[in-house]
Amino acid sequence: MTETDLIYKIASFYFEDNQTQQEIANRMGISRIKVSRLLQQARTSGIVEISLKKQKGNFLDVEKRIASRWHLKEVILSAPGTSEKRDLLMQLGKIASEYARRILKGNETISLAWGSTLSAFLKNLPGMDFPNLKIVQMLGGLGSPESVAHSSDLVRRFSDKTGGIGRFLSAPGVVTSLAVKEGLLKDPYIKETLLLAEHADLAFVGIGTPAPDSILMSQGTIISQQILDELKDAGAVGDISLRFFDEQGRIIEHPINDRVIGIEADRMRNIPRVVAIAGGSEKKQAIRGALNSGMIDVLITDYETGKKLLEE
């Protein structure tokens, strides 16, 4: 038997008969390492050719191009055709919940931001039994505590769904002055919670826009129209947990930064896996800025927005 014959036989056992490498090694009287090497030779020599049949609704080519351009770990696109904001939120929320089910092992520390996309994500998240999971509020409370998009409510819902431990940041997201912020950061519990959020294994965040009809402004008590105008004049196109950036991803220098109680942009970049969930044509600039900022590692968005990100 020639080596080519041996390679062909082993490839047949592996690809046609679905035998494991160890089963083939035992059958042929050779080591598993040699089986692995011969299977690799089968591919490089052309004896075995592996091809993928493109599936309907699969957008891997676009996902790969976005991931390559911005050096992301992964991009997941929803199916095209949904233009209604409510439907899009639910679609993105469902995809995000499926992603969470895939990656969560049950012993992670998760930093959680706020917003309507994260609310949709948690609405779709199925029940899990992860008592060792820690969910940490990465930004102080914004708007009405009764709001389903409020950061503390999202932490509570996440912990309820998973059986994990919720860690709440007992402070407003925006305070009146730097002096107030410095005073609150001296509180041991607040300081420890922020430290825990900064050292999380992964984070789930939304991407906001500085627009009058955004959730940021709809609450009516978070920032004023004057501050919003100042941020836009400075080039702000979006924010992640009230860390505003321009389209090149540069953090906007503004006094509001001294009044936000939450993790800093640089600390967010140190989290191994930051998952951003955002979509819709009105979010295109904000998503681009977020990608350029280097704060996110995984993007979940819709197909139309993904295509537009590549067009420019």
Sequence and secondary structure as in RCSB ss.txt:
>XXXX:A:sequence
MTETDLIYKIASFYFEDNQTQQEIANRMGISRIKVSRLLQQARTSGIVEISLKKQKGNFLDVEKRIASRWHLKEV
ILSAPGTSEKRDLLMQLGKIASEYARRILKGNETISLAWGSTLSAFLKNLPGMDFPNLKIVQMLGGLGSPESVAH
SSDLVRRFSDKTGGIGRFLSAPGVVTSLAVKEGLLKDPYIKETLLLAEHADLAFVGIGTPAPDSILMSQGTIISQ
QILDELKDAGAVGDISLRFFDEQGRIIEHPINDRVIGIEADRMRNIPRVVAIAGGSEKKQAIRGALNSGMIDVLI
TDYETGKKLLEE
>XXXX:A:secstr
  HHHHHHHHHIIIIIS   HHHHHHHHTS HHHHHHHHHHHHHTTSS       TT  HHHHHHHHHHHT SEE
EEE S   SHHHHHHHHHHHHHHHHHHH  S  EEEE  SHHHHHHHHH      TT EEEE B B S TTSTT 
HHHHHHHHHHHHT EEE   SBSB S HHHHHHHHTSHHHHHHHHHHHT SEEEEE B   TTSHHHHTSSSS H
HHHHHHHHTT  EEETTEEE TT  B   GGGGGB B  HHHHHTSSEEEEE  SGGGHHHHHHHHHHT  SEEE
EEHHHHHHHHH 
